[in-house]
């Protein structure tokens, strides 16, 4: 994975989101150890302090927990927590931006809903 160095999101946030996605996909199950800051730094060619900041962000949100001397582990119920967090924060922000842009462009509510439905259908077709 490549991180967007020039993006609006800091790299440590991109790291935390990548780990969340790995948890959601089942690649890192509950109560399993996640990558260390040094492993992440080597994998993505970033500073270990940046990787640590991403890990600590997840620990602060109780998605990861620390075992002294052993590293960080996926908290029980982390996938459910991540889903709820993304629905309540990420999706609302995306919808807000989408509606704001639709207003700027004069896109009607019906047009916007149709665009969303068309994209959902396209995505379903790509998954088959």
C-alpha positions, 0 to 999 in steps of 0.5 A, a space after each residue: 500500500 502507498 500512502 498519500 504524502 500530499 493528502 489531507 490525511 496525515 500518514 499516521 491516520 492512514 496507518 490506523 485506517 489501514 489497520 482497521 481495514 485489515 481487522 475488518 477483513 479478518 486478516 488480523 483477528 480479535 486478540 491477535 498481535 498487530 504489526 509493531 511500529 518498526 514492522 510498519 515503518 519498514 513495510 511502508 517506508 515511514 518513520 517508526 514514530 509515525 507508525 507508533 502514532 497510528 497504533 496509539 490512535 487505535 489504542 486510544 480508541 480501544 481498538 487495540 490494547 497493549 500487553 506489556 513487553 509483547 506489543 499491541 493486540 486487537 481488542 475484543 469486538 474491535 470489528 463491530 466498533 470499527 463498523 460503528 465508528 465508520 458508519 457514524 463518522 466516515 459515512 456522515 462526512 462523506 455524505 455531507 461533502 457529497 450533498 454539499 457538492 450536489 448543491 453547488 452543482 445544482 444536482 437534484 435530490 432525485 439525480 443524487 439518489 439515482 447516481 448513488 443507486 447506479 454506483 451501488 449496482 456497478 459495485 455489485 457487478 464488480 464483485 461478481 
